[in-house]
C-alpha cells in the first residue's frame, strides 16, 4: 500500500535538467497532479509493468514514484530491478542513496553514493552524489566518535595502537592574523605526508574536532597529563601531535612540534625548526622525517619519494588553501570552494587544492536534510521559465571556472578506522578525476 505524504509535483512539458533528479519521468498528465492522479499514475504504471516487466522506462518511473511517495521498502526493490538493466543510470544511483536515507540506513546510503565515480563528471548527479557521500561519511564519523566519548569509562587501553596517530591543528602565536590559517594548513600537510606511510593510520580532522568538542577542550588544553590519555583512549591513538607556529615581524618562521605518548603517558621534547617563510615546505618535510625517525619506521623508496613531493611552492596559494580548510571546517563549503579555486589560480599544479575545490563544490550541492533535498529536486520548469533550484543557486555562487581540469597527484591518505561498527563498513571513494 503506497503511503501518500504530500502532493509532489506539477505537470510541465519539460523539466529543468539540473532539477529533475528524481521525478523526471513521474509526471505524465497535464495540469496539476493531485493525490488522486498521483495514485492513479502509480496504479497505471504498475499495471503496465504486469504485461511489460522488462520495460526500463516504466521500471525507472515506478521506482521514482515510490521514492517520492516514501514507500521506501518497495522503492528499494524496484530501484534494484531498474539498475539491473542500467547499472550506471545517474538518477537511479542518486535515488538509491536518497531512498536509503529515508530508510535510515546511513551506511547503505553512503555505499550507494560512493558510486559517484561511475557518473560523468559534467552531470549534476555526480556533484550531489559526491556531496552526500562526503557529508554523510563526515556525520557518521562524528556520530561514531561521540558514541566512543560517551562510553569513555568502559573503553580499554588494549585498543590503543602506536600506529594510530592524531595530528591536531597547530597553535598560531604570531601577531599578523594573515598567517593564522597556517594553524590548519601546516598540520594538514603533516597529516597528508604521514598518511602516505603504509604502517601508519592518521585520524581524520573531523574526529579530532569532535573529541575536543565532546570533552569541552580547547586545542591548547587537550595535551596535558590529565586529558591526553582520555583523548588517546577514545581515539585508540598511541600518539597525539600538536605544536605552535609563529611568523615574526621580520618574516622568520618558527615551528615547534611535540607529542604525547599515550601508552607511556610521557611528553616528548619538541622538534624545533626555523627559517625564512619561503622555506615553509622544506621545514615541514624535515619535521615529518623526524617524526618517522622517532617512530622507528623504515620507509620504502616509494613512500620516501611521495613524502618528498612538495604540492606547491607558492606561499599565497598555500595560504588560500589553508583558509579553505578553515572554511570547510566551519561548514562554509561555497566559500571554501572559492578559496581552493584561488589556490589553483595561483598555482595550477596544486593538485590538493584542485581536489578540495571539487569536494567542497559537491558538498555545497549535496548539503541539507534529506527532506529538503527531496523537495528541492522536484522543482519544474513552468511557463517556459526555469525555476532555479536551491542546488543551482548554490553552484552558481561558486562562480565560473570551478570545474577546472585536475592535475595528477601522488597524494594519498589511509584514514584510521575505529573498532566500532559503522564507519568500518564504508566503501572507499572513487579515485580523483584525472
Secondary structure, DSSP 4 states (H G I P E B T S, - for coil): -PPP-S--EE--S---TTT-SS-TTT--SSSEE-HHHHHHHHHHHHHHHHH-TT-HHHHHHHHHHHHHTT-HHHHHHHHHHHHHH-TT-HHHHHHHHHHHHHTT-HHHHHHHHGGGGGS-TT-HHHHHHHHHHHHHHHHHHHHHHHHHHHTGGG--GGG-EEEEEEEPPPEE--S-GGGTTHHHHHHHHHHHHHTTSTT-EEPPHHHHHHHHHHTT--TTTTTSTTTHHHHHHHHTEEEEEEEEEEE-TT-EEEEEEEEEETTTTEEPPPEEEEEEGGGHHHHHHHHHHHHHHHTTPPPPHHHHHHHH--S---HHHHHHHHHHHHHHHTT-HHHHHHHHHHHHHH-TT-HHHHHHHHHHHHHHHH-S-HHHHHHHTT--EETTEE---HHHHHHHTT-TT-SPPPPP------B---SSSSGGGPPPPPPPP-
